[in-house]
Amino acid sequence: MRGAAVAAVLVGALALTACSSDGGSDDDASATPSTTAASGVASTGSATGGTSSASAAASPELEGSWLATADGKAVALIVTGTQAALFVTGGTVCSGTAGEEAGMQMIHLTCTSGSKDRTTGMVGSVDAKSLEVTWSGTVGKETYTKAEGGQLPSGLPTAGLSQ
């Protein structure tokens, strides 16, 4: 049953992200993807007191849907171009940007709940199957597994996920 709940969260997150694309170039708004259908979310620049957004597009390896578990909750991070979205079971919805800054891949997010746990992340490593991000908030280092074609990746720990 818990696997079904995780799958439902992922499918919902992917569906909402796919529906949020407006096709326009809204770079001035810090590329706010309806991350998890977060309409009305403030841009990263204004909501975080002037945090700069990523200046260049994210590396092709960074793009896609990434999954992790933290404190018994599913975490989905989705990167498309310079747009980034993060969803955590329990209702956390964040949106912002991803891209290169000063030679590093960075992620800047603003969460609708006001959470500061995952506002600025530095990509430590990324390949076809895994992504490591160190968040400046209380979360610290988090390792994600790539989800392909809307499917949960094999080996994703789902035991103990709260609903």
VMD Tcl script that draws the C-alpha trace (Angstrom):
set ca {
  {0.00 0.00 0.00}
  {2.83 2.40 0.81}
  {4.43 1.77 -2.57}
  {1.13 2.77 -4.16}
  {1.10 5.98 -2.11}
  {4.63 6.84 -3.24}
  {3.69 6.07 -6.84}
  {0.62 8.29 -6.54}
  {2.73 11.17 -5.21}
  {5.24 10.76 -8.03}
  {2.61 10.48 -10.76}
  {0.80 13.51 -9.36}
  {4.01 15.51 -9.19}
  {4.99 14.56 -12.73}
  {1.53 15.34 -14.05}
  {1.41 18.71 -12.34}
  {4.86 19.65 -13.58}
  {4.01 18.64 -17.14}
  {0.85 20.73 -17.02}
  {2.62 23.79 -15.69}
  {4.69 24.58 -18.75}
  {3.49 27.80 -20.31}
  {5.98 27.70 -23.16}
  {6.92 31.32 -22.58}
  {10.22 32.77 -21.54}
  {9.50 34.08 -18.08}
  {13.12 34.44 -16.96}
  {12.35 37.57 -14.97}
  {10.11 35.52 -12.68}
  {12.90 33.07 -11.77}
  {11.26 30.34 -13.84}
  {8.54 29.39 -11.39}
  {7.40 25.99 -12.61}
  {4.00 25.14 -11.33}
  {6.21 22.95 -9.30}
  {3.84 20.66 -7.88}
  {1.21 22.91 -9.18}
  {2.27 25.74 -6.96}
  {0.53 28.59 -8.67}
  {1.11 31.93 -7.13}
  {4.49 31.03 -5.65}
  {6.81 33.99 -5.43}
  {9.91 33.98 -7.57}
  {13.08 32.80 -5.89}
  {14.75 36.18 -6.15}
  {12.13 38.16 -4.27}
  {11.00 35.52 -1.80}
  {14.46 34.74 -0.43}
  {15.67 38.28 0.00}
  {17.47 38.60 -3.31}
  {19.00 35.16 -3.70}
  {20.38 35.05 -7.20}
  {18.93 32.58 -9.61}
  {21.01 30.17 -11.63}
  {22.53 31.95 -14.59}
  {23.01 29.08 -17.04}
  {20.86 26.05 -17.79}
  {21.26 22.98 -15.65}
  {23.47 20.24 -17.03}
  {21.63 17.66 -19.12}
  {22.43 15.03 -16.47}
  {20.58 17.09 -13.83}
  {17.36 17.26 -15.83}
  {14.63 14.79 -14.95}
  {12.67 13.45 -12.01}
  {14.59 12.44 -8.89}
  {13.27 10.62 -5.82}
  {14.48 10.20 -2.25}
  {13.08 9.47 1.18}
  {13.78 11.63 4.21}
  {12.37 11.27 7.72}
  {9.83 8.74 6.46}
  {8.55 10.97 3.65}
  {8.87 10.74 -0.13}
  {10.77 13.61 -1.76}
  {10.47 14.31 -5.50}
  {12.82 16.81 -7.17}
  {12.05 17.67 -10.79}
  {14.37 19.71 -13.02}
  {13.38 20.88 -16.50}
  {15.74 23.36 -18.18}
  {16.27 26.12 -15.63}
  {13.07 25.29 -13.71}
  {13.09 23.19 -10.55}
  {10.30 21.84 -8.36}
  {10.32 19.85 -5.15}
  {7.49 17.95 -3.49}
  {7.49 16.22 -0.11}
  {4.66 14.02 1.13}
  {2.79 15.91 3.75}
  {2.31 18.97 1.59}
  {5.64 20.74 1.09}
  {5.67 22.29 -2.40}
  {8.65 24.30 -3.64}
  {9.61 25.86 -6.95}
  {12.53 27.80 -8.32}
  {15.57 27.48 -10.55}
  {18.43 25.13 -11.32}
  {21.57 25.90 -13.26}
  {25.22 26.77 -13.24}
  {26.66 29.48 -11.00}
  {30.39 30.11 -10.68}
  {31.16 26.68 -12.14}
  {28.80 24.82 -9.78}
  {25.34 23.36 -10.38}
  {22.95 25.08 -7.96}
  {19.26 24.77 -7.08}
  {17.31 27.68 -5.53}
  {13.80 27.03 -4.23}
  {10.99 28.89 -2.49}
  {8.44 26.77 -0.62}
  {4.78 27.70 -0.29}
  {4.87 26.68 3.37}
  {7.77 29.03 4.08}
  {10.04 26.07 4.88}
  {13.76 26.86 4.64}
  {14.88 23.19 4.74}
  {15.67 23.04 1.01}
  {16.09 26.60 -0.27}
  {19.60 26.48 -1.72}
  {21.22 23.27 -2.90}
  {24.64 22.58 -4.38}
  {24.91 19.52 -6.62}
  {27.81 17.40 -5.42}
  {27.49 14.71 -8.09}
  {25.05 13.60 -10.75}
  {24.99 10.73 -13.23}
  {22.39 8.72 -15.11}
  {21.09 7.05 -11.94}
  {21.82 9.20 -8.88}
  {22.01 12.81 -7.73}
  {23.61 14.16 -4.58}
  {22.55 17.60 -3.35}
  {23.78 19.39 -0.25}
  {21.07 21.76 0.99}
  {21.95 24.87 3.00}
  {18.97 24.23 5.30}
  {18.59 21.63 8.03}
  {18.38 18.73 5.55}
  {22.07 18.77 4.62}
  {23.19 16.14 2.10}
  {20.48 14.20 0.27}
  {20.87 11.45 -2.35}
  {18.21 11.02 -5.03}
  {17.53 8.19 -7.49}
  {16.41 8.97 -11.05}
  {12.84 8.03 -12.00}
  {12.37 7.05 -15.63}
  {9.09 7.16 -17.53}
  {6.95 7.90 -14.48}
  {8.08 4.67 -12.80}
  {9.55 4.39 -9.34}
  {13.23 3.46 -9.52}
  {14.19 0.04 -8.26}
  {15.79 -0.01 -4.84}
  {13.98 3.11 -3.59}
  {13.44 2.64 0.13}
  {9.70 2.86 0.76}
  {9.46 1.20 4.16}
  {8.23 3.57 6.82}
  {6.88 6.25 4.46}
  {4.17 8.25 6.14}
  {1.05 9.02 4.19}
}
mol new
graphics top color blue
foreach p $ca { graphics top sphere $p radius 0.5 }
foreach p [lrange $ca 0 end-1] q [lrange $ca 1 end] { graphics top cylinder $p $q radius 0.2 }
display resetview
